[in-house]
């Protein structure tokens, strides 16, 4: 017996240890590490606020649902017992259990039911947060007249709450009715009946069930705003939805209320009252459901009533769709400008091409620059350029468009024999510096550089005090710096002791104590952290060094642009990451579907509202992340600002050296281009006819991606101001003729502040009566030119492959000019070569080794053509 007792105690002890280990490892350990990581960047308060919102709000909701269940169970039990004072012992015992069941049975049952009810709120706690803190947008949809914020914030939560309250009311009603049934059987053995209060209680519960059902019907009205029945003509409700389906919903609401009242009266009067009203209202209720569930009925009405008079009946709904979609994608303030193109080009171009803009024409595609930078500027085996970015820098009083790339660490490039723990986590800890080249190059001279080599030699005076890159675009392992190892041959900005990398930045987690070493050794499953003798009291552990992973851990609610870019500052290098707020709840706005990357991974997301609301700055040296609001009109980011005080800072607080490098984001522009192709037709009659529909320009089967260009456009406002613009090329649908250019980032005409970030859009539109070549037509002219075609054939036969780069299109002095680089990719040389530059205008095509020579050749052709 004693042995059995000891064995039992040992078993209980082992089970307890396992439970404590699991809790400690998966809950407490993660919690500690998360807190230390947030604290290392000055976000400890933000950490606790997020914990409260994620767990505290659902906990409060759980208490409320617990009280609902508990109180109703308690009420159902108090009616039993007083009438059974002379009952037998067994009956009294059973009655006692009902009376005290609230403590023994109803409490845990209420807890379980409450937790089940709150699970949807816990899983969607971000929507709850937006509901609590979301402000009004000041914009109203014109069908029901509600503020847009009602749909973005309130409606999603109302749907969840309505379902939960309905399920709660049904569960309580069924459970309480069952309790009353048992109690009635117990009382009937003594000739007793339940008091009137029990009947009143059940009627009240029926009333709650009916109320939540009616609320569900009322919420269905808003589903009509997302009707796709009229696609592809327009999105949203039409005449049938707002005149037939909406009225059927109201009939369902009224008939259900009458049915519920009649049913209650029928029960209370033992069938004497309410029979005929019940049958009639049930008939109307069933009819309303039937008419909505049979697709042939609304289709019949649409085909024979709406279609013959379609535009007259649907005009206001088409107009609503246009306005909602333009606002949903922030296209509603796009300035439309007609390009005053001339048929004779020489006189204009002879002046326009002399202007100082050719030094900003980007003649290297970033896809080819990857190889160039890695072959010429990576220098050592363990450095790598993962991505080449585009930007502009002020040099000699002028904006110059440049390409630049961060020289990041790439451990995969090291020999396998060097993949030791010390090398990976203590020595090869960071990349160093960047390379920069002018966007415009010549084909007859070697690649020109503004910043080059690990020594960061700069021909234009650019310098950075700490160009070390500890945080970047690659997936880095954790590192611990500073440490006591002698580190030779790996560059560092520390000028005190070149053999020690003494990191002076913020953002790391102090790991000098024995306790913290143990915590992180267990967290990473790496005992060498605890055993290493190379750490010291100043050592800091740096984890989550991929910039996107870092942001997702801080703000998983944001969607990130695919292309963060590097900015060179006076003291540090910085990454700029554009972030978006999305919603699929915007009423009447045309939805899009795109592949996006979130904290949970890649997913296809449907959305009809998007804003580039946040610019995120990550210090490449110390990893500190800062959030700046770039679109303060967005109600979603306003909600987060109110919820997380001090985290999302106004853009005015961003340092000026960074603000001057902000740009119109790539993904946002792509979303807008896709929608603008149809919705630039803002007149309902034109939209109905689709006579001016555009599409993204193509060359062959490939869509032409947007490009950045630093130039000054001949616009009515801000004439002569050099701007860093994002340009998308559009053609007529099913045609190759150029229809227009959508330009992102044009200056505010009220200030014309050079280099000042805007989210303005300008649509430069080709007059409909003119034929202007699109990219595919220019591509055809290039390949039809005998001289150019002969050169291509010759080069392709000499062990090289000819590749045409991105075509640049812009209006120059009322003439559309097309510029395209030509690359040679040799079989034995991995470095692409810029071979020639092609320039075209007015159906003439020339090719030479530089833009200047090509322009001269083009002008000669146009002059001779003029005669």
C-alpha positions in Angstrom: 0.0 0.0 0.0 2.9 2.3 0.9 4.6 1.6 -2.4 1.4 2.4 -4.3 1.2 5.7 -2.5 4.8 6.6 -3.3 4.4 5.6 -7.0 1.3 7.7 -7.2 3.1 10.7 -5.7 6.0 10.3 -8.1 3.6 10.0 -11.1 1.7 13.2 -9.9 5.0 14.9 -9.5 6.2 14.0 -13.0 2.9 15.1 -14.6 3.1 18.4 -12.7 6.7 19.0 -13.9 5.7 18.3 -17.5 2.7 20.7 -17.2 4.9 23.4 -15.6 7.5 22.9 -18.3 5.0 23.2 -21.1 3.5 26.3 -19.5 6.9 27.8 -18.9 8.3 27.0 -22.3 5.4 27.9 -24.6 3.8 30.7 -22.6 6.0 32.3 -20.0 9.2 32.0 -22.0 7.7 33.5 -25.1 6.1 36.2 -23.0 9.4 37.2 -21.4 11.3 37.2 -24.7 8.6 39.3 -26.4 8.6 41.8 -23.6 12.4 42.1 -23.6 12.3 42.6 -27.4 9.6 45.3 -27.3 11.4 47.0 -24.4 14.7 47.1 -26.3 13.1 49.5 -28.8 11.3 51.6 -26.2 7.9 49.9 -26.8 7.3 48.4 -23.4 4.2 50.4 -22.8 2.9 49.5 -26.3 3.5 45.8 -25.4 1.2 46.0 -22.4 -1.4 47.9 -24.3 -1.5 45.3 -27.0 -1.7 42.5 -24.4 -4.7 44.2 -22.8 -6.5 44.7 -26.1 -5.8 41.2 -27.3 -6.7 39.4 -24.1 -8.4 42.0 -21.8 -11.3 42.9 -24.1 -12.2 39.3 -24.8 -11.9 38.6 -21.0 -14.4 41.4 -20.3 -16.7 40.1 -22.9 -16.4 36.6 -21.4 -17.5 38.0 -18.0 -20.6 39.7 -19.6 -21.6 36.5 -21.4 -21.0 34.5 -18.2 -23.3 36.8 -16.3 -26.0 36.4 -19.0 -25.9 32.6 -18.7 -25.5 32.5 -14.9 -28.3 34.9 -14.1 -30.8 33.1 -16.3 -29.8 29.7 -14.8 -30.1 31.2 -11.3 -33.5 32.7 -12.0 -34.7 29.3 -13.4 -33.7 27.6 -10.2 -35.2 30.0 -7.6 -38.8 29.0 -8.3 -38.4 25.5 -6.9 -38.4 24.4 -3.3 -40.8 26.5 -1.2 -43.8 24.3 -2.2 -42.0 21.1 -1.2 -41.7 21.4 2.6 -43.8 18.3 3.2 -42.2 16.2 0.3 -40.3 13.0 0.8 -36.6 13.0 1.4 -35.6 12.1 -2.1 -37.7 14.8 -3.7 -36.4 17.4 -1.2 -32.8 16.3 -2.1 -33.5 16.7 -5.8 -35.1 20.1 -5.2 -32.1 21.2 -3.2 -29.8 20.3 -6.1 -31.8 22.6 -8.4 -31.7 25.4 -5.8 -28.0 25.2 -5.3 -27.1 24.2 -8.9 -25.9 27.7 -9.6 -22.8 26.9 -7.5 -22.2 23.3 -8.5 -23.3 23.1 -12.1 -24.4 26.4 -13.5 -21.1 28.3 -12.7 -18.8 26.0 -14.7 -21.4 25.5 -17.4 -21.8 29.3 -17.7 -18.0 29.7 -18.0 -17.8 27.1 -20.7 -20.6 28.6 -22.7 -19.3 32.1 -22.3 -15.8 31.1 -23.5 -17.4 29.5 -26.6 -19.4 32.6 -27.4 -16.4 34.9 -27.1 -14.0 32.8 -29.4 -15.0 34.8 -32.5 -14.3 38.1 -30.8 -11.0 36.8 -29.6 -10.0 35.6 -33.0 -11.0 39.0 -34.6 -9.9 41.3 -31.7 -8.4 43.8 -34.3 -12.0 44.4 -35.6 -13.1 44.9 -32.0 -10.3 47.4 -31.5 -11.3 49.4 -34.6 -14.9 49.4 -33.4 -14.0 50.8 -30.1 -11.6 53.5 -31.4 -12.7 54.1 -35.0 -13.7 57.7 -35.7 -16.2 59.0 -38.3 -14.6 59.5 -41.7 -16.7 62.5 -42.7 -17.7 60.7 -45.9 -21.1 59.2 -46.5 -22.4 56.6 -49.0 -25.4 57.9 -50.9 -27.7 54.8 -50.7 -28.5 54.7 -47.0 -26.6 57.8 -46.0 -24.4 56.2 -43.4 -20.8 57.4 -42.6 -18.2 55.1 -44.2 -16.8 54.3 -40.8 -20.1 52.5 -40.0 -19.1 49.9 -42.6 -15.4 49.8 -41.8 -15.7 49.5 -38.0 -19.3 48.9 -36.7 -20.9 46.6 -39.2 -18.3 43.7 -38.9 -18.7 43.7 -35.1 -22.4 44.0 -35.3 -22.6 40.9 -37.4 -20.5 39.0 -34.9 -22.4 40.3 -31.9 -25.8 39.6 -33.5 -24.8 36.0 -34.2 -23.4 35.5 -30.7 -26.4 37.1 -28.9 -28.8 35.1 -31.0 -26.9 31.8 -30.2 -26.8 32.9 -26.5 -30.5 33.6 -26.4 -31.4 30.3 -28.1 -29.1 28.3 -25.8 -30.5 30.1 -22.7 -34.1 29.6 -23.8 -33.6 25.9 -24.6 -31.7 25.3 -21.3 -34.1 27.2 -19.1 -37.1 25.6 -20.8 -35.5 22.2 -20.0 -35.0 23.2 -16.4 -38.6 24.4 -16.1 -39.7 21.2 -17.6 -37.9 19.1 -15.0 -39.1 21.4 -12.2 -42.7 21.2 -13.4 -42.5 17.4 -13.4 -41.2 17.5 -9.8 -43.9 19.9 -8.8 -46.7 18.1 -10.5 -46.1 15.0 -8.3 -47.3 17.3 -5.4 -50.1 18.8 -7.4 -48.2 22.1 -7.8 -47.4 24.3 -10.8 -44.6 26.7 -11.6 -45.4 30.3 -10.7 -46.3 32.9 -13.3 -42.8 34.4 -13.1 -41.4 31.3 -14.8 -43.8 31.8 -17.8 -42.8 35.5 -17.9 -39.2 34.5 -17.9 -39.6 32.3 -20.9 -41.6 34.9 -22.8 -38.8 37.4 -22.1 -36.3 34.9 -23.5 -38.5 34.4 -26.6 -38.5 38.2 -27.0 -34.7 38.3 -26.9 -34.5 35.5 -29.6 -37.0 37.4 -31.8 -35.1 40.7 -31.2 -31.8 39.3 -32.4 -33.4 37.6 -35.4 -35.0 41.0 -36.4 -31.6 42.6 -35.9 -30.1 40.0 -38.3 -32.8 40.9 -40.9 -32.0 44.6 -40.6 -28.2 43.9 -41.0 -29.0 42.0 -44.3 -29.9 45.3 -45.8 -26.3 46.3 -45.9 -25.3 43.1 -47.8 -27.1 44.6 -50.8 -24.3 47.3 -51.1 -21.9 44.5 -52.1 -24.1 42.9 -54.8 -22.2 41.6 -57.8 -25.3 40.9 -59.8 -24.6 43.7 -62.3 -21.0 42.8 -63.0 -19.2 43.4 -65.3 -21.2 46.6 -66.0 -21.0 48.0 -62.5 -20.6 46.8 -58.9 -23.1 47.3 -56.1 -26.8 47.6 -55.8 -29.1 48.4 -58.7 -32.8 49.0 -59.2 -33.8 45.4 -58.4 -31.9 45.3 -55.1 -33.1 48.7 -53.9 -36.7 48.4 -55.1 -37.4 44.7 -54.8 -35.0 42.9 -52.5 -34.9 45.7 -49.9 -38.7 45.7 -49.7 -38.7 41.9 -49.3 -36.4 42.3 -46.3 -38.7 44.8 -44.8 -41.7 42.4 -45.4 -39.6 39.7 -43.7 -39.0 42.0 -40.7 -42.6 43.0 -40.2 -44.0 39.5 -40.8 -41.5 37.9 -38.4 -42.5 40.4 -35.7 -46.2 39.7 -36.3 -45.5 35.9 -36.3 -43.6 36.1 -33.0 -46.3 38.1 -31.3 -49.1 35.8 -32.7 -47.1 32.7 -31.5 -46.8 34.1 -28.0 -50.5 35.0 -27.8 -51.3 31.5 -29.1 -49.3 29.9 -26.3 -50.5 32.2 -23.5 -54.2 31.8 -24.5 -54.0 28.0 -25.0 -54.8 28.4 -28.7 -57.7 30.8 -28.4 -56.0 33.9 -29.9 -53.5 34.5 -32.5 -54.1 31.5 -34.8 -55.1 33.4 -38.0 -52.6 36.2 -37.6 -49.9 33.5 -37.2 -50.9 31.7 -40.4 -51.1 35.0 -42.4 -47.8 36.4 -41.1 -46.1 33.0 -41.7 -47.3 33.1 -45.3 -45.8 36.5 -45.8 -42.6 35.5 -44.1 -42.3 32.3 -46.2 -43.1 34.3 -49.4 -40.4 36.9 -48.7 -37.8 34.1 -48.2 -39.0 32.3 -51.3 -38.9 35.3 -53.6 -35.3 36.1 -52.4 -34.0 32.6 -52.7 -35.2 31.9 -56.2 -32.6 33.6 -58.6 -35.0 33.4 -61.5 -37.4 35.9 -60.0 -34.9 38.9 -59.7 -33.4 37.9 -63.1 -36.9 38.0 -64.7 -37.5 41.4 -63.3 -34.1 42.6 -64.4 -34.5 41.1 -68.0 -37.9 42.4 -68.7 -38.3 45.6 -66.6 -34.8 47.0 -66.0 -32.8 46.0 -69.2 -35.2 47.7 -71.6 -34.7 51.0 -69.6 -31.4 50.1 -68.1 -29.4 53.3 -68.1 -32.3 55.5 -66.9 -33.1 53.1 -64.0 -29.4 52.3 -63.1 -27.8 55.7 -63.7 -27.8 56.8 -60.1 -26.4 53.4 -59.0 -23.7 53.5 -61.6 -22.8 57.0 -60.3 -22.7 55.6 -56.7 -20.3 52.8 -57.8 -18.0 55.3 -59.6 -17.8 57.7 -56.7 -17.4 54.9 -54.1 -14.7 53.1 -56.0 -12.7 56.3 -56.7 -12.8 57.2 -53.0 -12.0 53.6 -51.9 -8.8 53.6 -53.9 -8.0 57.3 -53.3 -8.5 58.2 -56.9 -11.3 60.7 -56.3 -9.0 63.8 -56.5 -7.0 62.7 -59.6 -6.3 65.8 -61.7 -7.1 65.1 -65.4 -5.0 67.1 -67.9 -5.1 66.8 -71.7 -1.6 66.6 -73.3 -1.4 69.3 -76.0 0.4 67.2 -78.6 1.6 68.6 -81.9 1.7 66.9 -85.2 5.0 68.6 -86.2 7.7 67.7 -83.6 11.0 69.2 -84.8 10.5 72.9 -83.7 9.3 71.8 -80.2 11.9 69.1 -79.7 14.8 71.2 -80.8 14.1 73.3 -77.7 12.8 70.6 -75.4 15.7 68.2 -75.9 18.2 70.8 -75.0 16.8 71.1 -71.5 18.8 69.6 -68.7 16.8 66.4 -68.0 18.7 63.6 -69.8 20.9 63.1 -66.7 17.9 61.6 -64.9 16.6 59.1 -67.5 17.0 55.7 -65.9 18.8 53.5 -68.4 19.5 50.5 -66.2 16.7 48.2 -65.2 17.1 47.1 -61.6 16.7 43.4 -62.6 20.0 43.7 -64.6 21.7 46.0 -62.0 21.5 43.2 -59.5 24.2 41.3 -61.4 26.2 44.4 -62.1 26.3 45.4 -58.4 27.1 41.9 -57.2 29.9 41.4 -59.7 31.5 44.8 -59.3 30.7 46.0 -55.8 30.1 43.1 -53.5 33.9 42.8 -53.2 34.1 40.0 -50.6 32.5 36.5 -50.7 30.2 37.2 -47.7 28.6 40.4 -49.0 25.6 40.5 -51.4 23.2 43.0 -52.9 19.8 41.6 -52.5 17.9 44.4 -54.2 18.7 47.5 -56.1 16.5 50.6 -55.3 15.7 53.8 -57.1 15.8 57.2 -55.5 16.9 60.8 -56.0 19.6 62.9 -54.2 20.3 66.6 -54.2 23.8 67.1 -55.7 25.3 70.4 -56.8 21.9 72.1 -56.4 20.1 69.6 -58.7 18.0 66.5 -58.1 19.8 63.4 -59.5 18.0 60.1 -60.0 20.2 57.2 -58.7 20.2 53.5 -58.2 21.6 52.2 -54.9 21.9 48.9 -53.1 22.7 47.8 -49.6 25.8 45.6 -49.2 24.3 43.0 -46.9 25.9 40.0 -45.2 25.1 36.7 -46.9 26.4 33.7 -44.9 25.4 31.3 -47.7 28.3 32.7 -49.7 30.8 31.5 -47.0 32.5 28.1 -47.3 30.7 25.4 -45.3 33.7 24.8 -43.1 33.4 28.4 -41.8 29.8 27.9 -40.6 30.7 27.7 -37.0 28.7 29.0 -34.1 31.1 31.8 -33.4 31.4 32.9 -37.0 27.6 32.9 -37.6 26.5 34.6 -34.3 29.6 36.6 -33.1 31.8 37.4 -36.1 29.9 37.7 -39.4 27.2 39.9 -37.9 26.5 42.6 -40.4 26.8 44.1 -43.8 28.6 47.3 -44.6 27.7 50.3 -46.7 26.1 50.7 -50.1 26.9 51.3 -53.7 25.3 54.1 -55.7 25.3 54.8 -59.5 23.6 57.5 -61.5 20.4 56.3 -63.3 21.6 57.7 -66.6 24.6 56.0 -68.1 26.4 55.9 -71.4 27.0 52.7 -73.4 30.5 53.6 -74.6 32.1 54.0 -71.2 32.3 51.8 -68.0 29.7 52.0 -65.3 29.8 55.3 -63.4 29.5 55.3 -59.6 28.6 58.0 -57.1 29.5 55.8 -54.2 31.6 52.6 -54.5 33.8 50.0 -52.7 33.8 49.1 -49.1 35.7 52.2 -48.4 32.6 54.1 -49.5 34.5 56.4 -51.9 32.1 59.0 -53.2 32.6 61.3 -56.1 29.7 63.5 -55.0 30.6 64.0 -51.3 28.1 61.5 -49.8 29.1 59.9 -46.5 27.5 58.1 -43.6 29.0 57.9 -40.1 27.8 54.4 -39.3 27.1 52.5 -42.5 27.0 49.1 -40.7 23.9 47.1 -41.8 22.7 44.8 -39.0 19.1 44.8 -40.2 18.1 44.2 -43.8 16.1 42.3 -46.4 17.7 38.9 -45.9 16.7 36.3 -43.3 19.5 36.7 -40.8 20.2 34.6 -37.7 20.5 36.2 -34.3 23.8 37.8 -33.5 25.4 39.0 -30.2 27.4 42.2 -30.3 29.6 43.6 -28.9 31.6 40.6 -27.8 35.1 39.8 -26.7 36.3 38.1 -30.0 39.0 39.7 -32.1 37.3 40.3 -35.4 39.7 40.8 -38.3 38.9 41.6 -41.9 35.2 42.5 -41.4 34.6 46.2 -41.8 33.0 48.2 -39.0 32.4 51.9 -38.4 34.0 51.7 -34.9 37.2 53.7 -35.2 38.5 53.0 -31.7 39.6 49.5 -32.0 39.3 47.8 -35.4 39.7 44.4 -33.9 36.6 44.8 -31.7 33.2 45.6 -33.1 31.8 47.9 -30.4 28.2 48.5 -31.3 27.0 51.7 -29.8 23.4 51.7 -31.1 20.1 50.9 -29.5 17.6 48.1 -30.3 19.4 45.1 -28.9 18.5 43.0 -25.8 21.1 43.1 -23.0 22.2 39.5 -22.4 25.1 40.0 -20.0 23.4 38.4 -17.0 23.4 34.6 -16.3 19.6 34.6 -16.1 19.1 36.2 -19.5 21.7 33.9 -21.1 19.7 31.0 -19.8 16.4 32.4 -21.0 17.7 32.9 -24.6 19.6 29.6 -24.6 16.3 27.8 -23.9 14.3 30.1 -26.3 16.6 29.4 -29.3 17.4 25.9 -28.2 21.0 26.8 -28.3 23.0 26.0 -25.1 26.1 27.7 -26.6 24.6 31.1 -25.7 24.8 30.1 -22.1 28.2 28.4 -22.4 30.0 31.1 -24.4 32.9 32.9 -22.7 33.0 35.5 -25.4 30.1 37.5 -24.1 30.4 40.4 -21.7 28.1 42.7 -19.6 27.6 45.0 -22.6 26.7 42.3 -25.0 23.3 42.7 -26.8 21.4 40.0 -28.6 19.9 41.1 -31.9 17.0 39.0 -33.3 14.3 39.5 -36.0 16.8 41.2 -38.2 14.7 40.9 -41.3 13.0 44.3 -41.5 9.6 42.9 -42.5 9.6 40.3 -39.8 10.5 43.1 -37.4 7.6 45.2 -38.5 5.1 42.3 -38.5 6.0 41.5 -34.9 5.3 45.1 -33.9 2.3 45.9 -36.1 0.8 42.7 -37.7 -2.3 44.7 -38.7 -0.4 46.5 -41.4 0.1 45.2 -45.0 3.6 45.9 -46.3 4.8 47.0 -49.7 6.9 44.4 -51.5 9.8 46.7 -52.0 11.4 48.5 -49.0 14.2 50.8 -50.1 17.5 52.1 -48.6 18.2 55.8 -47.7 21.6 57.1 -46.9 21.6 59.5 -43.9 24.3 61.6 -42.3 24.7 59.2 -39.4 23.0 55.9 -40.4 21.5 54.0 -43.2 17.8 53.6 -43.0 15.2 51.4 -44.6 11.9 53.0 -45.7 8.9 50.6 -45.8 5.5 51.7 -47.1 2.6 50.1 -45.2 -1.1 49.9 -46.1 -4.4 49.7 -44.4 -7.0 47.4 -46.2 -10.7 46.7 -45.9 -13.2 44.7 -48.0 -16.1 46.4 -46.2 -16.2 49.7 -48.2 -19.8 50.0 -49.5 -20.4 49.9 -53.3 -16.7 50.1 -54.1 -15.4 47.7 -56.8 -13.4 44.8 -55.2 -9.9 43.7 -56.2 -8.0 40.6 -55.4 -4.3 40.5 -55.0 -1.5 38.4 -53.4 -0.2 40.2 -50.4 2.2 39.3 -47.6 1.0 39.7 -44.0 2.3 38.5 -40.6 0.5 35.2 -41.3 2.2 34.7 -44.7 1.2 35.1 -48.3 -2.5 35.1 -49.1 -4.9 36.2 -51.7 -6.9 39.1 -50.3 -10.1 40.7 -51.5 -10.3 44.4 -50.8 -12.1 47.5 -52.0 -10.5 50.1 -49.8 -6.7 50.8 -49.5 -4.6 53.6 -48.2 -0.9 54.1 -48.0 -1.3 55.3 -44.4 2.1 54.7 -42.8 5.7 55.2 -43.7 8.0 53.0 -41.5 11.6 53.9 -40.8 14.0 51.1 -39.7 17.5 52.1 -38.6 19.8 49.6 -40.4 22.4 49.9 -37.6 20.4 49.4 -34.4 17.0 48.1 -35.8 14.9 50.7 -34.1 11.5 51.0 -35.9 9.4 54.2 -36.1 5.9 54.6 -37.6 4.8 57.9 -39.3 1.3 58.5 -40.5 1.4 59.6 -44.2 -2.3 59.7 -44.8 -4.0 61.3 -41.7 -7.4 61.2 -43.5 -7.6 57.5 -43.3 -10.0 56.5 -40.5 -8.4 53.1 -40.0 -5.0 54.6 -39.1 -6.8 57.2 -37.0 -8.3 54.4 -35.0 -4.9 52.8 -34.4 -3.5 56.2 -33.4 -6.2 56.6 -30.8 -5.7 53.0 -29.5 -1.9 53.2 -29.4 -1.1 56.6 -28.2 2.3 57.9 -29.3 3.2 55.0 -31.6 2.0 56.3 -34.9 3.6 59.7 -35.1 2.6 62.5 -37.5 4.8 62.7 -40.6 5.9 66.2 -39.6 8.1 64.5 -36.9 10.1 62.5 -39.4 13.7 63.8 -39.8 14.0 66.0 -42.8 16.8 63.9 -44.3 14.4 61.0 -44.5 11.3 62.9 -45.5 13.1 64.2 -48.7 13.4 60.6 -49.9 9.8 59.4 -49.5 8.2 58.2 -52.7 4.9 57.2 -54.2 4.7 53.5 -53.2 4.9 50.7 -55.9 2.1 48.4 -54.8 -0.3 51.1 -54.0 0.2 52.6 -57.5 -0.4 49.2 -59.1 -3.7 48.8 -57.3 -4.8 52.3 -58.5 -3.7 51.7 -62.1 -5.8 48.6 -62.3 -8.9 50.4 -61.1 -8.3 53.7 -62.9 -8.3 52.0 -66.3 -12.1 51.8 -66.1 -13.0 54.3 -63.4 -11.4 57.3 -65.0 -14.7 57.5 -66.8 -16.5 59.5 -64.2 -19.6 60.4 -66.2 -22.2 57.6 -65.7 -23.2 57.7 -69.4 -19.6 57.3 -70.6 -19.0 54.6 -68.0 -22.1 52.8 -69.2 -20.9 52.8 -72.8 -17.3 51.9 -71.8 -16.3 54.0 -74.8 -13.1 55.3 -73.2 -11.9 52.2 -71.3 -8.1 51.9 -70.9 -5.8 49.0 -70.0 -2.3 48.7 -68.8 0.1 49.0 -71.7 1.7 45.8 -73.0 4.7 44.8 -75.1 3.9 41.4 -76.4 2.3 39.4 -73.6 4.1 41.3 -70.9 2.4 44.2 -69.0 4.5 47.3 -68.8 5.3 47.9 -65.1 5.3 51.5 -63.8 8.6 53.3 -63.4 10.1 56.1 -61.4 11.4 59.2 -63.2 12.9 62.4 -61.9 11.7 65.2 -64.3 9.8 68.4 -64.7 6.5 68.2 -66.5 4.9 71.0 -68.5 1.8 71.1 -66.3 -0.2 74.3 -65.6 0.9 74.3 -62.0 4.4 73.9 -60.6 5.9 74.4 -64.1 9.6 73.7 -64.1 9.7 72.0 -60.7 11.8 68.8 -60.8 9.8 66.0 -59.2 10.4 62.3 -58.4 7.4 60.7 -60.1 5.8 57.3 -60.5 4.5 56.8 -64.0 2.1 54.2 -65.4 1.5 53.8 -69.1 -2.1 53.2 -70.4 -3.4 52.2 -73.8 -7.0 52.0 -75.1 -8.6 48.7 -74.3 -7.9 46.1 -77.0 -5.8 48.7 -78.9 -2.1 49.5 -78.8 -2.5 53.3 -79.1 -1.4 55.3 -76.2 -4.3 56.7 -74.1 -2.5 58.4 -71.2 0.0 58.4 -68.4 -1.1 58.2 -64.8 1.5 60.0 -62.6 1.8 59.6 -58.9 3.5 62.0 -56.5 2.9 65.3 -58.4 3.5 68.3 -56.3 0.8 70.2 -54.4 -0.1 73.2 -56.7 -0.6 75.4 -53.6 3.0 75.1 -52.4 5.0 73.5 -55.3 7.5 72.5 -52.6 10.4 70.8 -54.2 10.9 67.2 -52.9 7.8 67.4 -50.7 5.9 64.1 -50.5 2.3 64.1 -51.8 -0.2 61.5 -52.6 -1.5 63.5 -55.6 -2.3 61.8 -58.9 -2.3 63.4 -62.3 -3.7 61.8 -65.4 -2.0 63.1 -68.6 -4.5 62.1 -71.3 -4.0 61.9 -75.0 -6.8 63.7 -77.0 -9.2 61.1 -78.4 -8.9 62.4 -81.9 -5.1 61.8 -82.1 -3.3 58.6 -82.8 -0.3 58.3 -80.6 2.0 55.3 -80.5 1.8 53.0 -77.5 4.8 50.9 -76.3 3.9 47.9 -78.5 3.8 50.1 -81.6 7.1 51.7 -80.8 8.5 48.2 -80.2 7.3 47.2 -83.7 9.0 50.3 -85.2 12.3 49.4 -83.5 12.3 45.8 -84.9 11.3 47.1 -88.3 14.2 49.6 -88.5 16.8 48.0 -90.8 19.8 49.4 -89.1 18.7 48.4 -85.6 17.4 45.0 -86.7 20.7 44.3 -88.4 22.7 45.1 -85.2 20.4 42.9 -83.1 21.0 40.0 -85.5 24.7 40.5 -85.5 25.0 40.7 -81.7 22.8 37.6 -81.2 25.2 35.7 -83.4 28.3 36.6 -81.4 27.6 34.6 -78.3 25.4 37.3 -76.7 21.7 37.8 -76.2 20.0 41.1 -76.9 17.6 42.3 -74.3 15.5 45.5 -74.4 15.1 47.3 -71.1 12.2 49.2 -69.7 10.7 51.8 -72.1 10.5 55.3 -70.7 7.7 57.5 -72.1 7.2 61.2 -71.4 5.9 64.3 -73.2 8.7 66.7 -74.2 7.5 70.0 -75.6 4.2 68.7 -76.7 5.7 65.6 -78.4 5.7 62.1 -76.9 9.3 60.8 -76.6 10.2 57.1 -76.1 13.5 56.0 -74.7 14.6 52.3 -74.3 18.0 50.8 -73.3 19.6 47.8 -75.1 21.5 45.3 -73.1 23.9 42.5 -74.1 24.0 39.4 -72.0 27.1 37.4 -72.8 27.1 33.7 -72.4 30.5 33.7 -70.6 30.2 36.9 -68.8 27.5 37.3 -66.1 27.8 41.1 -66.1 25.1 42.6 -68.4 26.4 45.4 -70.7 24.5 48.5 -71.7 25.1 48.4 -75.4 22.9 51.2 -76.9 20.1 53.6 -76.2 17.1 53.8 -78.5 15.1 57.1 -78.9 11.8 57.5 -80.8 9.4 60.3 -81.6 6.9 60.9 -84.4 7.4 57.4 -85.9 11.1 57.9 -86.2 13.6 55.6 -84.4 17.3 56.1 -83.8 19.9 54.2 -81.8 23.3 55.4 -80.4 25.7 55.0 -77.5 24.4 57.9 -75.4 21.2 59.9 -75.0 22.8 63.1 -76.3 24.0 61.4 -79.5 20.7 59.7 -80.0 18.8 63.0 -79.5 21.0 64.7 -82.1 20.4 61.9 -84.6 16.7 62.0 -84.0 16.6 65.8 -84.5 18.5 65.4 -87.8 15.9 62.9 -89.0 13.0 65.1 -88.0 14.6 68.2 -89.6 15.1 66.4 -92.9 11.5 65.1 -92.7 10.4 68.7 -92.2 12.2 69.6 -95.4 
